[in-house]
Amino acid sequence: MADAITKGVFNADLRSFLMSEVGAANTSGTKFTQITLRELLSGATGGDYGTQYTGTVGGKKSTYGNTFSDQIMANVKANGLMMAFNLLAIPIAFKIGKQVLSKPLINPMNRQIRALGVKQVKV
């Protein structure tokens, strides 16, 4: 569940979100679309969230990327449907699995064993 939320909101799997030592801005590929816990704490304490960078082109400074809130919205738009599906489907799958593997499945086998004359099975 936590992995689905971090993928949906921060565009990072749970392991990367929690364990990243350098922050997502220093990784290749998704760069500024991922937000890790390190960057989240940095932004909350007055630092940089890692979703924007400033570059100089032809002597003119330009800012690239999204603000923190814009990046969260972009991540939710891109990953929100899968996140919602996972948040709904995983608990339902566990509930169905629990029902399928519950006692009523085992009781008929126990009756068969007792009918054969075995009173007790020790494991």
N, C-alpha and C positions, 0 to 999 in steps of 0.2 A: 504494500500500500504506500509506504513512504517513497519507494522507488518511483512509483507512478506519479506521485505528486511532484517530486523533484524533477523528473523528466518533463512533466507538463508545464511547470511554472518556471524552473530555472534552466531547462534544456540540458540537464546534466544527470547522469545516472547517480544513484545514491552514493556509491563508492567514490566517484569523482567529486561529488558535491561535498562530502565529508572529509575526504583524505587529501585533496589537492594541496600540494605544498607551494606551487608557483602561481596558482590561480588560473582560470580558464583563458584569460587574455594572452597568456604565454604559450598556449597549446596551438597546434595547427588545426586547420579545418574549421571548426565552429567559432573560434576566437571570441568575438565580442557578443555572440548570442548566448553563450553559457555564462552562468553566474554560479560561483562556488561559495561555500560557507565562508571561506577566507575573504573573498571579495565583499560578501554581504556584511561581515563584521567590520571590514575596513571602511565601507561606505557609511555604516551606522555610527562609527566613531569619528567621522569627519574626513575620512580618506576618500579613495577612489573606488567606485563599484566595478570598474573594469569593463564597462559597456561602451565607453567612448575613448577616443584617442585624438590627439592633436598632431597634425603634421604641417610641415612648411613646404609649400609648392611655389616656386618662383618668388620667394621672399614674402609670401602671404601665408599667414597661419590659418589653417582650416581645422574644424572639428568634424570628425567622422564617427559614425555609430549612432546609437540611440541613447536617450537618457535612461535611467534605471527603470522608471515606470513605463516608458514606451517599450523597453525591451521585454519587460514582464508581460505586457499586453501582446506583443508580437509572439512571444513564446507560447502563451495561452492560446492565441489564435491558431498557431501552427500545430500545437500538440494537445490542445484541449479535448478534442474528440476522443483520441486514444486514451487520455488520462481518465475521462469520464467513463469510458467503456471498461477500463481496468478497475476503477473504483467500484463499479457495479458488478462486473462479471466475476471477479475474484471471490468476494464473499458468497455469491450464489453458487459458484463451483464448489467451494468448500462445504456449503450446506448440503448440496446434492450428494457430494462424495461421502459425507458423514452419514446421510440417510441410507445410501446404497451399501455402505460397509458396516451398518449397525447390526444389532443382534438378530433381527428377523432373518437375515441372510444365514446366520450361523445356526439358529434353532433347528431348521430342518435337518442339518447335518448331525446335530446332537441326537435328534430323534432316531435317525438311521443307525447311529452307533449304538444307542440303547437297545434298538430292536435286534441288533446282532448279538446282544448279550453282554456287551462291554459296559460295566457299571461306572468305571472311573478311568480316566486317561491322565497319567501324570507326565508332565513335561519337565 
